[in-house]
Amino acid sequence: MARGKRGEKLALRGGPRAVTIDSAEQWKRPIEEEKKIVCELIEQGALSGSGVGLPKEFEEEFRQFIGCEYCLTVDHGSTALASAFYAVGVGPGDEVITPAVGYLGSYCGALHLGARPVFCDIDPKTLLMDPEDVERRITKRTRAINPIHMNGRVCNMDALLDIGRRYGIPIVEDAAHAHGAEWEGKKIGNLGDIACFSLQGVTPGGKPVAGGEGGIVTTNNREFYERQLIYCHLHREGILEELTNPAYRDLDSEVLGLKWRAHPLALAIAKVALRSLEYRNQRRLENQGKIFAALRELPGLEPVHFYPKAKPAGFYGGLKVIYHPEELGGLPAGKFVEAVRAEGAPISGPGIGHLEHLRTIFTRGFDLWGRGRGPLGGEFCGLPPFKRYKKGDFPVAEGLANRVLTLPAYIEPKEGFLEQYVEAFRKVVANYKSLL
């Protein structure tokens, strides 16, 4: 029967499935390598500490991979971001601009420093922070701009860095999903003021470099690096020798008291994952290209766009496709997803992720520290009373909320699977009328 032939019975209606090949990822993580390096640390008793041994080795390897001047590991991606906000001077009464489609962990570090998150809308094609809307929301209180390279897709860094330079506002990048991503040939993490990565999960489905839990911060700014050191690296080996700012050199090895260092066992597993990162990213790009090229030929389906200078990376959160029901007779996205799944093709959605401005703390406000104090209540450290967010505040993000589909990102699919996978979409599109 012809591919995607109209009239072919959909699997949802009792017809044969389009996908008969195993859809599971075939790439296997090198567990034996992980065991070896972890056991070596256990035998050595090297289960704590930073600035020395394997943790220092990992920082240097990641620094060289990114091409930046400074690299520091911490215990989570969210604490990496919290330390970055402290590093650039975010504090009580400040504002931090972050996208409405984002993640609480991206900006909560700024919130707990006493700053107010200010949301902006997204670009309807890339689903990433809209630089024009960022600029509209800048005030005299704006202390940082927080782009999120969601699912490894790179934000418009030319526009954002230009805004940062013109207004004197640091760019604090959330690159939790974007290890190895690039902008105009330069690695994310070696571009803006300061960038933060996560090591959460297990490869291949976790963060691109995964170690269970952990985080990384990279920068080319010595002052930012030293502020991170004093903020959260209590008892780091050689910390006093690393500090050059006289204001910090007078501190002792307990610096400001926080201990957010990464666990050596997590960094050991991440060290192994880093070795295969470029191979996995390249294979992801190749397979994504095949899927997206086929879907672009079909009505109703618009693969997410990438900026011309961007090279995406990573696997966390999968591949995004924008669904246009009006091109398929008004077929609801949920029904389309159900039909594709019935054909044996993995797909999830619809859903764009969390609409941050509609979290309870932003629709009602929140007394962060009690007794009427904090950035989400009344006047606070020069901030005017908090204006609650509501539905309709971000029309682009909200309009796309139920029109984004998520597909898996593959490294090594079984031979012939991708062809059957895109055939499932062709089949459903060709026969959408039977679903109305």
C-alpha positions in Angstrom: 0.0 0.0 0.0 1.3 3.5 -0.8 3.0 5.4 2.0 0.5 7.5 4.0 -2.3 6.5 1.6 -5.6 8.1 2.3 -8.2 5.5 3.2 -5.7 3.2 4.9 -7.3 2.1 8.2 -5.7 3.7 11.2 -4.5 1.5 14.0 -6.8 3.4 16.3 -9.7 2.1 14.1 -8.4 -1.5 14.0 -5.9 -1.2 11.1 -2.3 -2.4 11.2 0.3 -0.4 13.1 2.8 1.7 11.1 5.6 1.0 13.6 6.6 -2.7 14.0 10.3 -2.1 14.9 11.3 -1.8 18.5 11.2 1.9 19.4 13.6 1.7 22.3 16.9 3.6 22.3 19.7 1.1 21.4 22.6 3.2 22.7 23.9 1.8 26.0 25.8 3.8 28.5 29.2 2.4 29.5 28.2 1.0 32.9 31.5 -1.0 33.3 33.5 2.3 32.9 31.2 3.9 35.5 31.7 1.0 37.9 35.5 1.1 37.5 35.9 4.8 38.2 33.4 4.8 41.1 35.1 1.8 42.7 38.5 3.5 42.4 37.1 6.4 44.5 35.6 4.1 47.0 38.9 2.2 47.4 40.8 5.5 47.8 38.2 6.8 50.3 37.9 9.9 48.1 34.2 10.5 48.8 34.3 14.1 49.8 36.0 17.4 49.0 36.5 19.8 46.1 39.4 21.6 44.4 41.5 18.5 44.4 41.6 15.0 42.9 38.8 13.8 40.5 36.5 16.8 41.2 39.3 19.2 40.1 40.1 17.0 37.1 36.4 17.1 36.0 36.3 20.8 36.3 39.4 21.2 34.1 38.1 18.7 31.5 34.7 20.5 31.3 36.5 23.9 31.2 38.6 22.8 28.3 35.6 21.3 26.5 33.7 24.6 26.8 36.7 26.7 26.1 36.1 29.1 29.0 38.5 30.5 31.6 36.8 29.3 34.8 34.7 26.3 35.8 33.2 25.3 39.2 31.1 22.3 40.1 28.3 22.4 42.7 25.7 19.9 44.0 22.7 20.8 41.6 21.9 22.8 38.6 19.6 25.0 40.6 22.3 25.8 43.1 24.7 26.5 40.2 22.2 29.2 39.1 21.8 30.5 42.7 25.5 30.9 42.9 25.6 32.7 39.6 22.9 35.2 40.6 25.0 35.9 43.8 28.1 36.2 41.6 26.6 38.9 39.4 25.3 40.8 42.4 21.6 40.0 42.5 20.1 40.9 45.9 17.0 42.3 47.7 15.0 44.7 45.6 16.4 43.6 42.3 14.5 42.2 39.3 15.5 39.2 37.1 13.9 38.7 33.7 13.1 35.1 32.8 10.8 33.4 30.3 7.2 32.6 31.0 7.8 29.1 29.6 10.7 28.1 31.9 11.4 26.4 35.1 11.2 27.4 38.8 14.8 26.1 39.4 16.1 28.6 36.8 15.3 31.7 38.9 14.4 30.5 42.4 18.0 31.3 43.5 17.4 34.9 42.6 14.0 34.9 44.4 15.6 33.6 47.6 18.2 36.4 47.4 15.3 38.8 47.6 14.9 39.6 43.9 11.6 39.6 42.0 11.3 37.4 38.9 9.9 39.3 36.0 8.5 37.1 33.2 8.7 37.7 29.4 7.0 36.1 26.5 8.5 33.6 24.1 9.2 33.5 20.4 6.4 31.6 18.7 8.8 29.7 16.4 11.6 28.7 18.7 9.6 28.6 21.9 12.5 30.4 23.6 12.8 33.8 25.4 11.8 36.7 23.1 14.5 39.3 23.2 12.2 42.1 22.1 9.9 41.4 25.1 12.9 41.2 27.4 13.9 44.7 26.4 10.4 46.0 27.0 10.5 44.7 30.6 13.8 46.2 31.7 13.6 48.7 34.5 16.2 50.5 36.7 15.9 47.5 39.0 16.8 44.8 36.5 19.9 43.1 37.7 20.1 40.0 35.5 18.6 38.4 32.3 18.1 34.7 32.6 17.8 32.9 29.2 16.9 29.2 29.3 18.3 27.0 26.5 15.3 24.7 26.9 15.7 21.1 25.7 19.1 22.1 24.3 17.7 24.7 21.9 19.9 27.9 22.0 18.3 31.3 22.6 19.0 34.3 20.4 22.4 35.1 22.0 23.3 37.9 19.7 20.2 39.9 20.6 20.4 39.0 24.3 24.1 39.9 24.7 23.5 43.1 22.8 20.8 44.0 25.3 23.0 43.1 28.2 25.8 45.3 26.9 23.6 48.3 26.2 21.9 48.2 29.6 24.9 46.9 31.6 22.9 43.9 32.7 24.6 40.5 33.2 23.3 37.5 31.2 22.9 34.4 33.5 22.3 31.4 31.2 20.4 28.3 32.2 22.2 25.7 30.1 21.0 22.8 32.2 19.9 20.9 29.0 22.5 22.3 26.6 26.0 20.7 27.2 27.8 21.0 23.9 25.3 23.4 22.3 26.9 26.2 20.3 26.2 29.7 19.0 28.2 30.6 15.8 30.7 27.8 16.5 31.3 28.8 20.1 30.2 26.6 23.0 27.4 27.8 25.2 29.2 28.5 28.5 32.0 30.5 26.7 29.8 33.2 25.3 27.8 35.2 27.9 28.6 36.4 31.3 28.0 33.2 33.2 26.3 29.9 32.3 25.0 27.0 34.5 24.6 23.3 33.7 22.9 20.4 35.4 24.2 16.9 35.9 20.9 15.4 36.9 19.7 12.0 35.8 21.3 9.1 33.9 22.4 9.0 30.3 20.9 8.8 27.7 17.6 10.2 29.0 19.0 12.6 31.6 21.0 15.8 31.2 23.5 15.5 28.3 26.3 15.0 30.9 24.6 13.1 33.7 25.9 12.0 37.1 22.7 11.5 39.1 22.9 15.0 40.7 25.3 17.9 40.3 25.8 21.2 38.6 28.5 23.3 36.8 29.1 27.0 36.4 31.3 28.4 33.7 32.5 32.0 33.2 35.3 34.1 31.7 34.9 36.7 34.5 37.4 36.3 37.4 35.3 38.4 39.8 32.2 36.2 39.2 34.3 33.1 39.7 35.7 34.3 43.0 32.2 35.4 44.3 31.0 31.9 43.6 33.9 30.4 45.5 33.2 32.5 48.6 29.5 32.0 48.4 29.2 28.2 48.4 32.6 26.4 48.5 33.4 26.1 52.2 36.7 24.3 52.8 37.5 23.9 49.1 41.1 22.8 48.8 43.4 25.8 48.2 40.5 28.3 48.2 42.5 31.1 49.9 45.2 30.8 47.3 42.7 31.1 44.5 41.2 34.3 45.8 42.8 37.5 44.5 40.2 40.1 45.5 41.5 41.7 48.8 38.0 41.8 50.2 37.8 38.0 49.8 41.4 37.1 50.8 40.7 38.3 54.4 38.2 35.5 54.8 39.2 32.1 56.1 38.7 28.7 54.4 35.1 28.6 55.6 34.4 31.7 53.5 30.7 32.5 53.7 29.7 29.2 55.1 27.6 27.4 52.4 28.8 24.1 51.2 27.3 23.3 47.8 30.1 21.2 46.4 29.4 18.3 44.1 29.8 14.7 45.3 32.9 13.0 43.8 30.9 9.9 42.9 28.5 12.0 40.8 31.4 13.7 39.1 33.0 10.4 38.4 29.9 9.2 36.5 29.7 12.6 34.7 33.3 12.3 33.7 32.5 9.1 31.9 29.4 10.7 30.3 31.5 13.6 29.0 33.6 11.2 26.9 30.7 10.3 24.7 28.9 13.6 24.7 30.0 14.8 21.2 29.1 11.5 19.6 25.7 11.4 21.2 25.0 15.0 20.3 26.0 14.5 16.7 23.8 11.4 16.4 20.9 13.3 17.9 21.3 16.1 15.4 21.4 13.6 12.5 18.3 11.7 13.6 16.5 14.9 14.5 17.2 16.2 11.0 15.7 13.1 9.4 12.5 13.3 11.5 12.0 17.1 11.1 12.7 17.0 7.3 9.9 14.5 6.9 7.4 16.3 9.2 7.9 19.6 7.5 6.3 18.1 4.4 3.1 17.3 6.3 0.2 19.8 7.1 -0.5 20.5 10.7 3.0 19.8 11.9 5.7 22.5 12.3 9.0 21.3 13.8 10.4 23.9 16.2 12.7 26.4 14.6 16.4 27.0 15.4 18.2 30.3 15.0 20.6 30.1 12.1 23.7 30.6 14.3 22.5 28.0 16.8 23.6 24.3 17.1 21.3 22.5 19.5 22.4 19.7 21.8 21.1 17.3 24.4 18.2 14.9 24.9 16.4 16.1 28.0 12.8 17.0 27.1 12.9 15.6 23.6 12.2 17.3 20.3 9.3 19.8 20.0 6.8 20.1 17.2 4.1 22.8 17.0 0.7 21.4 16.1 -1.7 23.4 13.9 -5.2 21.9 14.2 -6.7 24.3 11.7 -4.7 22.6 9.0 -6.3 19.2 9.9 -9.9 20.2 10.1 -9.7 21.3 13.7 -8.6 17.9 14.9 -7.7 18.3 18.6 -4.1 17.8 19.5 -4.9 15.1 22.0 -6.8 13.1 19.4 -3.9 13.4 17.0 -1.4 12.2 19.7 -3.7 9.3 20.5 -3.8 8.2 16.9 0.0 8.5 16.4 0.6 6.5 19.6 -1.8 3.8 18.4 0.4 3.4 15.3 3.3 2.5 17.7 5.1 5.8 17.5 6.3 7.3 20.8 4.9 10.8 21.3 3.7 12.9 24.2 1.7 16.0 24.7 0.2 18.3 24.0 2.0 20.6 26.4 4.6 23.3 26.3 5.9 22.9 29.8 5.1 25.0 32.9 3.7 28.5 32.5 5.7 30.0 35.2 3.6 33.2 35.7 0.6 31.0 36.6 2.3 29.3 39.5 0.3 30.0 42.7 3.1 32.2 44.2 2.8 34.5 41.2 -1.0 34.6 40.9 -1.6 35.2 44.6 1.7 36.5 45.8 3.6 35.0 48.7 5.0 36.2 52.0 8.4 34.8 51.4 10.1 35.4 54.8 6.9 36.0 56.9 5.7 39.2 58.6 5.0 40.9 55.2 8.6 40.7 53.9 9.8 39.6 50.5 9.6 40.5 46.8 6.2 38.9 46.2 4.2 41.1 48.5 4.0 44.8 49.3 6.8 47.4 48.8 10.1 45.8 49.4 13.6 47.3 49.2 12.6 49.8 46.6 10.3 47.4 44.7 6.7 48.6 44.3 4.0 46.3 45.6 3.9 43.0 43.7 1.4 42.9 40.8 -0.1 39.5 40.5 0.0 37.7 37.2 -3.1 36.3 35.5 -4.2 34.3 32.5 -3.8 36.4 29.3 -0.6 38.2 30.4 1.6 36.2 27.9 -0.5 35.5 24.8 2.2 33.8 22.8 3.1 31.3 25.5 -0.4 30.7 26.6 -1.6 30.3 23.0 1.0 27.6 22.4 0.4 25.8 25.7 -1.7 23.0 24.2 -0.2 22.9 20.8 3.3 21.6 21.3 4.0 17.9 20.9 7.1 16.1 22.2 9.1 13.4 20.3 12.0 11.3 21.6 15.6 12.3 20.7 17.4 9.3 19.4 21.1 8.4 19.4 21.0 4.9 17.9 17.6 3.8 16.8 17.1 0.3 15.3 17.6 0.2 11.6 14.5 1.1 9.8 12.7 2.5 12.8 12.9 6.2 11.8 11.3 5.5 8.5 8.4 3.7 10.2 8.2 6.5 12.8 7.7 9.2 10.3 5.3 6.9 8.4 3.1 6.8 11.4 2.7 10.6 11.2 2.1 10.5 7.4 -0.6 7.8 7.9 -2.5 9.8 10.6 -2.3 13.1 8.6 -3.5 11.3 5.5 -6.5 9.9 7.3 -7.3 12.7 9.8 -10.9 13.0 8.6 -11.7 9.6 10.0 -10.8 11.0 13.5 -13.1 14.1 13.3 
